[in-house]
């Protein structure tokens, strides 16, 4: 059977190992140190109840062991608390970095969307006035005076100003281009090229520039995917 002094030496050796394990400050070593300390508690209790330990020459050693047990236990608990706080801090930093990355991705996505979306232009003034429109039927396509009035996205034409029933309309979003020819201009759509003559020179700039402004405007709407359907208009027939 081991003597008290031998058991004291074993406990002190175990405490030395605990001290080294705590100094290494790794999770596995801290867990090992805690396990050793837990195993020393019943040994220490048994030693305190041993009559031989109560001798003056052994009592000081027992007090030292108690002090070291308390100290190393506090060190293990302190190191584990530090590790827990560090882990919590790292987790918070990772969560913050993740939030920042998500915010950056949202910002970049928004910026890309803005970059690919053309700015919406202000809507130009509605167009109206008299023009001479070339007919599309007959061998000789004569020009006839018509009253043109824009309503929403359609340019309606009537026999005269004030009429309620239109001869037809041109859908302005379908415009491909507008160009000046002779004493008038051409308005091209996918299905037809309309030819007009103006009644006075000042009207030419009014119509060509106004139609070009609307072409840009509708192109802007299409690019931004904001262009909606027109409200119901008048007759959709196309004639003289």
Secondary structure, 3 states (H helix, E strand, C coil): CCCHHHHHHHHHHHHHHHHHHHHHCCHHHHHHHHHHHHHHHHHHHHHHCCHHHHCHHHHHHHHHHHHHHHHHHHHHHHHHHHHHHHHHHHHHHHHHHHHHHHHHHHHHHHHHHHHHCCCCCCCCCCCEEEEEEECCCCCCCCEEEEEEEEECCEEEEECCCCCCCCCEEEEHHHCCEEEEECCEEEEECCCCEEEEECCCHHHHHHHHHHHHHHHHHHHHHHHCCCCCCCCCCCCCCCCC
